[in-house]
Amino acid sequence: MNREEALDVALGQIERTFGKGSVMKMSDSAQVSIGAVSTGSLSLDLALGIGGLPRGRVVEIFGPESSGKTTLVYHVIAEAQRRGGICAFIDAEHSMDPAYAKNIGVNVDELLVSQPDTGEQALEITELLVRSGALDVVAVDSVAALTPKAEIEGEMGDTHVGLQARLMSQALRKLAGTLNRTDTICLFTNQLREKIGVMFGSPETTPGGRALKFYSSVRLDIRRIETLKDGTEAYGNRARVKVVKNKVAPPFKQAEFDIIYGSGISWEGTVLEVGIERKIVQKAGSYFSFGDERLGQGRQNAATFLKEHPDLVQQILARIQAEAPAEQVVSARLLPSLAAEQAAAKVDEQVVADAKASAA
């Protein structure tokens, strides 16, 4: 028996035991491309390389307090819902603000929310939701708040070394394969801690052990770099996101965007900034224009004008996409919605059925 025959026998045995499709050549795979969900910021979608966060993967968002971690999660959920998806929010911190989420664009009436008592309960709920195969995004806010049951039932001051790390390690081992099969994004937010006695390099670390660092396909480090003010009154923050790990595109790219208090990331503001950067939107002094169309004086006024004229936003996006490499999608927002994809698939099935009927 030569090598090819031996391989065919082995493959046949694997498929009989574990089912068809358990092992295959890459050329046999029906879908090797990775879908994406937009982050609500065009500059971050571009930095991620595939137009957003990759489907079927684990994503970690970490940073200091009030840097925009939960805001970014709300935007991802809103984008997934806009495309017809179902999302869940596991609120381990017990600090969800439904009014703020609604202002960002989250359909809070359709959002599945859980406020678990223990870390084990939170991760068990996450696993069951992912296994259902019905969800597009499951967000856990945050890893630092996933308190092991033993710690909750113990006394204040008791030491529980490595409990949270073991909990996360076990959960991620169970989740990784299921996420890939169900095409679900599992988003974890995380806080920062400091290691004591570090003389060189950054003393910052994230709680929950090292497993999340390994299992994450994308890790985003989000920082507040500036407070936006109108005179003396603050109206928002300028945030910088660094893609510190990316398994689906080149890493270490950065994106900056404004987070406006009460309404989150301005999509039109990020489109304007990318347009200026790529010389598609012209800037003369403090005035902005696109072709013959005057957008306004000042960044904020120009972004407001674009919000009132979505057709102009689409034209700018089309120009940005046209100038990008052929294989790159600048944002998952430009992809057809889930409902449109399903409708197109039904039309294709009907065409095939009609062709078979006429041939018969």
C-alpha positions as CSV (number, residue, x, y, z in Angstrom):
1,M,0.0,0.0,0.0
2,N,1.5,3.3,-1.1
3,R,1.3,6.6,0.9
4,E,-1.8,8.0,-1.0
5,E,-3.8,4.8,-0.4
6,A,-2.8,4.7,3.3
7,L,-3.9,8.3,3.6
8,D,-7.2,7.6,1.9
9,V,-7.9,4.7,4.3
10,A,-7.0,6.9,7.3
11,L,-9.3,9.7,6.1
12,G,-12.1,7.3,5.4
13,Q,-11.8,5.9,9.0
14,I,-11.7,9.4,10.5
15,E,-14.9,10.4,8.6
16,R,-16.7,7.2,9.6
17,T,-15.8,7.8,13.2
18,F,-16.1,11.5,13.6
19,G,-18.4,12.5,10.7
20,K,-17.9,14.0,7.2
21,G,-15.7,17.2,7.2
22,S,-13.8,16.2,10.3
23,V,-10.6,16.5,8.3
24,M,-10.1,18.0,4.8
25,K,-7.7,19.7,2.5
26,M,-7.8,23.5,2.5
27,S,-8.9,23.4,-1.1
28,D,-11.9,21.2,-0.1
29,S,-13.1,23.7,2.5
30,A,-16.3,25.5,1.6
31,Q,-15.3,28.7,3.4
32,V,-11.8,29.7,4.3
33,S,-12.4,33.4,4.3
34,I,-13.1,35.1,7.7
35,G,-16.3,37.2,8.1
36,A,-16.2,40.3,10.2
37,V,-18.4,42.7,12.2
38,S,-17.6,46.4,12.1
39,T,-16.4,48.2,15.3
40,G,-18.4,51.4,14.6
41,S,-15.1,53.2,13.8
42,L,-13.8,53.2,10.2
43,S,-10.2,53.9,11.3
44,L,-10.3,50.9,13.6
45,D,-11.9,48.7,10.9
46,L,-9.0,49.6,8.7
47,A,-6.4,49.0,11.4
48,L,-7.9,45.5,11.9
49,G,-7.2,44.7,8.2
50,I,-10.4,42.7,7.5
51,G,-13.0,45.4,8.1
52,G,-13.8,44.7,11.7
53,L,-13.6,42.0,14.4
54,P,-13.2,38.4,13.0
55,R,-16.2,36.0,13.3
56,G,-15.7,32.7,15.1
57,R,-12.8,34.1,17.2
58,V,-12.0,35.3,20.8
59,V,-11.3,39.0,21.1
60,E,-9.9,40.8,24.1
61,I,-10.3,44.6,24.7
62,F,-8.2,45.9,27.6
63,G,-7.2,49.3,29.0
64,P,-7.4,51.7,31.9
65,E,-10.6,52.9,33.6
66,S,-12.9,55.1,31.5
67,S,-11.0,54.5,28.3
68,G,-13.9,53.3,26.2
69,K,-13.8,49.4,26.5
70,T,-17.6,48.9,27.1
71,T,-18.4,51.7,24.6
72,L,-16.5,49.8,21.9
73,V,-18.4,46.5,22.9
74,Y,-21.8,48.3,22.6
75,H,-20.8,49.5,19.1
76,V,-19.8,46.0,18.0
77,I,-23.2,44.7,19.3
78,A,-25.1,47.5,17.6
79,E,-23.3,46.7,14.3
80,A,-24.1,43.0,14.6
81,Q,-27.8,43.8,15.3
82,R,-27.9,46.2,12.4
83,R,-26.9,43.2,10.1
84,G,-29.7,41.1,11.6
85,G,-27.7,39.3,14.2
86,I,-28.5,38.2,17.8
87,C,-26.2,39.3,20.6
88,A,-25.7,38.6,24.3
89,F,-24.1,40.8,27.1
90,I,-22.8,39.0,30.1
91,D,-22.6,41.8,32.7
92,A,-20.2,40.4,35.3
93,E,-19.5,44.0,36.6
94,H,-23.2,44.6,37.1
95,S,-22.8,48.1,35.6
96,M,-24.6,48.0,32.3
97,D,-26.3,51.3,31.3
98,P,-29.2,50.5,29.0
99,A,-29.9,54.2,28.2
100,Y,-26.3,54.7,27.0
101,A,-26.4,51.5,25.0
102,K,-29.6,52.6,23.3
103,N,-28.1,56.0,22.4
104,I,-25.2,54.1,20.7
105,G,-27.6,52.1,18.6
106,V,-28.0,48.9,20.6
107,N,-31.5,47.4,20.3
108,V,-31.8,46.8,24.1
109,D,-35.2,45.1,23.7
110,E,-33.6,42.3,21.6
111,L,-30.3,42.1,23.5
112,L,-29.9,39.1,25.8
113,V,-28.5,40.2,29.2
114,S,-27.2,38.2,32.1
115,Q,-25.9,39.4,35.4
116,P,-24.4,36.2,36.9
117,D,-23.5,35.7,40.6
118,T,-20.2,33.8,40.0
119,G,-17.5,33.5,37.4
120,E,-18.4,29.8,36.8
121,Q,-22.0,30.8,36.2
122,A,-21.0,33.6,33.7
123,L,-18.8,31.3,31.7
124,E,-21.3,28.4,31.7
125,I,-24.0,30.8,30.4
126,T,-21.5,32.0,27.7
127,E,-20.7,28.4,26.6
128,L,-24.4,27.4,26.4
129,L,-25.3,30.5,24.3
130,V,-22.3,29.9,22.0
131,R,-23.3,26.2,21.6
132,S,-26.8,27.2,20.5
133,G,-25.2,28.5,17.2
134,A,-27.8,31.3,17.1
135,L,-25.7,34.2,18.3
136,D,-23.3,36.5,16.4
137,V,-21.7,38.2,19.4
138,V,-21.3,37.2,23.1
139,A,-19.6,39.9,25.2
140,V,-18.3,39.3,28.7
141,D,-17.7,42.5,30.7
142,S,-15.3,42.0,32.3
143,V,-12.7,39.2,33.0
144,A,-11.5,40.9,36.2
145,A,-15.1,40.8,37.6
146,L,-15.4,37.0,37.0
147,T,-15.3,36.0,40.7
148,P,-14.8,32.3,41.4
149,K,-17.5,30.7,43.6
150,A,-14.9,29.7,46.3
151,E,-13.9,33.4,46.6
152,I,-17.5,34.5,47.0
153,E,-18.3,31.9,49.6
154,G,-15.0,32.5,51.5
155,E,-14.1,35.2,54.0
156,M,-12.6,38.6,53.2
157,G,-8.8,38.3,53.2
158,D,-8.7,34.6,52.2
159,T,-6.2,33.9,49.4
160,H,-7.3,31.9,46.4
161,V,-4.1,31.6,44.2
162,G,-4.7,31.1,40.5
163,L,-8.4,30.3,40.8
164,Q,-9.5,32.8,38.2
165,A,-6.7,31.9,35.8
166,R,-7.7,28.2,36.0
167,L,-11.3,29.1,35.4
168,M,-10.4,31.1,32.3
169,S,-8.1,28.5,31.0
170,Q,-10.7,25.8,31.2
171,A,-13.5,28.0,29.7
172,L,-11.4,29.0,26.7
173,R,-10.4,25.4,26.0
174,K,-14.1,24.6,25.8
175,L,-15.1,27.7,23.9
176,A,-12.5,28.0,21.1
177,G,-13.7,25.1,18.9
178,T,-17.4,25.9,19.4
179,L,-16.9,29.5,18.5
180,N,-15.2,28.6,15.2
181,R,-18.0,26.2,14.3
182,T,-20.8,28.6,15.1
183,D,-19.1,31.7,13.7
184,T,-19.7,33.6,17.0
185,I,-17.5,36.4,18.2
186,C,-16.7,36.1,21.9
187,L,-15.6,39.5,23.3
188,F,-13.9,39.8,26.6
189,T,-13.2,43.2,28.2
190,N,-10.3,43.3,30.7
191,Q,-8.9,45.7,33.3
192,L,-5.3,46.5,34.0
193,R,-3.2,45.6,37.0
194,E,0.5,46.4,37.9
195,K,3.2,43.9,38.6
196,I,5.3,44.8,41.7
197,G,9.1,45.3,41.4
198,V,9.3,45.6,37.6
199,M,12.4,47.7,36.8
200,F,12.4,47.6,33.0
201,G,9.5,47.5,30.6
202,S,5.9,48.0,31.3
203,P,4.6,46.9,34.8
204,E,1.1,46.6,33.4
205,T,-0.6,43.2,33.1
206,T,-4.2,41.9,32.7
207,P,-5.9,39.7,35.3
208,G,-7.3,36.2,34.5
209,G,-4.0,34.5,33.7
210,R,-2.3,34.0,30.3
211,A,-4.9,31.8,28.6
212,L,-6.9,34.7,27.2
213,K,-3.7,36.2,25.6
214,F,-3.0,32.9,23.8
215,Y,-6.6,32.1,22.7
216,S,-7.4,35.7,21.5
217,S,-7.1,36.2,17.7
218,V,-7.3,39.9,18.3
219,R,-6.2,42.0,21.3
220,L,-7.0,45.7,21.5
221,D,-5.3,48.1,23.8
222,I,-7.5,51.2,24.2
223,R,-6.3,54.4,25.9
224,R,-7.8,57.8,26.5
225,I,-5.3,60.3,25.1
226,E,-7.1,63.6,25.2
227,T,-10.3,65.3,26.7
228,L,-12.3,67.1,24.0
229,K,-13.5,70.5,25.1
230,D,-15.8,73.2,23.8
231,G,-14.4,76.2,25.6
232,T,-14.0,74.9,29.2
233,E,-16.8,72.3,29.0
234,A,-15.7,68.7,28.2
235,Y,-17.9,66.9,25.6
236,G,-15.9,63.7,24.9
237,N,-12.6,61.9,24.8
238,R,-10.1,61.1,22.1
239,A,-9.2,57.4,22.2
240,R,-6.2,55.6,20.7
241,V,-6.5,51.8,20.0
242,K,-3.4,49.7,19.3
243,V,-3.9,46.3,17.8
244,V,-1.3,44.5,20.0
245,K,-2.2,41.0,18.6
246,N,-3.8,40.1,15.3
247,K,-3.9,36.6,13.8
248,V,-6.0,37.5,10.8
249,A,-4.0,40.5,9.4
250,P,-0.8,42.4,10.1
251,P,-0.7,43.5,13.8
252,F,0.6,46.7,15.6
253,K,-1.5,49.1,13.7
254,Q,-3.1,52.1,15.5
255,A,-6.4,53.9,15.2
256,E,-7.7,57.1,16.8
257,F,-11.3,58.3,17.2
258,D,-13.5,60.5,19.3
259,I,-15.9,59.1,21.9
260,I,-18.7,61.7,22.5
261,Y,-20.3,61.6,26.0
262,G,-23.8,60.1,25.8
263,S,-23.6,58.9,22.2
264,G,-20.3,57.0,21.8
265,I,-18.1,56.8,18.7
266,S,-19.1,59.1,15.8
267,W,-19.1,56.9,12.6
268,E,-19.3,60.0,10.4
269,G,-16.4,61.6,12.3
270,T,-14.2,58.6,11.6
271,V,-15.2,58.6,7.9
272,L,-14.3,62.3,7.8
273,E,-10.8,61.6,9.3
274,V,-10.0,58.7,7.0
275,G,-11.2,60.8,4.1
276,I,-8.8,63.7,5.1
277,E,-5.9,61.3,5.6
278,R,-6.4,59.8,2.2
279,K,-6.9,63.2,0.4
280,I,-10.5,62.3,-0.5
281,V,-11.9,65.1,1.7
282,Q,-10.2,68.4,1.2
283,K,-9.3,70.7,4.1
284,A,-8.6,74.4,3.6
285,G,-7.9,76.1,7.0
286,S,-10.8,75.0,9.2
287,Y,-13.2,74.3,6.2
288,F,-13.9,70.8,4.9
289,S,-15.2,69.9,1.5
290,F,-15.8,66.8,-0.6
291,G,-15.6,67.6,-4.3
292,D,-17.9,70.6,-4.9
293,E,-19.8,70.0,-1.6
294,R,-18.9,72.2,1.3
295,L,-19.1,70.1,4.5
296,G,-18.7,72.9,7.1
297,Q,-16.3,74.8,9.3
298,G,-14.7,72.7,12.0
299,R,-14.5,69.0,12.5
300,Q,-17.6,68.7,14.6
301,N,-19.8,70.7,12.2
302,A,-18.5,68.7,9.2
303,A,-19.3,65.4,11.0
304,T,-22.8,66.7,11.9
305,F,-23.3,67.7,8.2
306,L,-22.3,64.1,7.1
307,K,-24.7,62.6,9.6
308,E,-27.5,64.6,8.1
309,H,-26.4,63.5,4.5
310,P,-25.8,59.7,4.6
311,D,-25.6,59.7,0.8
312,L,-22.3,61.8,1.0
313,V,-21.0,59.3,3.6
314,Q,-21.6,56.4,1.2
315,Q,-19.9,58.3,-1.6
316,I,-16.8,59.0,0.6
317,L,-16.8,55.3,1.7
318,A,-17.1,54.2,-2.0
319,R,-14.0,56.3,-2.9
320,I,-12.0,54.9,0.1
321,Q,-13.0,51.3,-0.9
322,A,-12.1,52.0,-4.5
323,E,-8.6,53.2,-3.6
324,A,-8.0,50.2,-1.2
325,P,-6.4,47.0,-2.4
326,A,-8.8,44.8,-4.4
327,E,-9.0,42.0,-1.7
328,Q,-9.4,44.4,1.3
329,V,-12.8,45.3,2.7
330,V,-12.3,48.7,4.4
331,S,-15.3,48.1,6.7
332,A,-17.8,45.2,7.3
333,R,-20.5,47.9,7.1
334,L,-20.0,47.8,3.4
335,L,-20.8,44.1,3.3
336,P,-24.4,43.0,2.6
337,S,-26.6,42.5,5.7
338,L,-27.4,39.0,7.0
339,A,-31.0,39.4,5.8
340,A,-29.8,40.4,2.3
341,E,-27.4,37.4,2.2
342,Q,-30.2,35.0,3.2
343,A,-32.6,36.6,0.6
344,A,-29.9,36.2,-2.1
345,A,-29.3,32.6,-1.1
346,K,-33.0,31.9,-1.4
347,V,-33.2,33.5,-4.8
348,D,-30.2,31.3,-5.9
349,E,-31.9,28.2,-4.6
350,Q,-35.1,29.1,-6.4
351,V,-33.2,29.6,-9.7
352,V,-31.5,26.2,-9.4
353,A,-34.8,24.5,-8.5
354,D,-36.5,26.2,-11.5
355,A,-33.7,25.1,-13.8
356,K,-33.9,21.5,-12.6
357,A,-37.7,21.6,-13.1
358,S,-37.5,22.9,-16.6
359,A,-34.7,20.3,-17.5
360,A,-37.0,17.5,-16.2
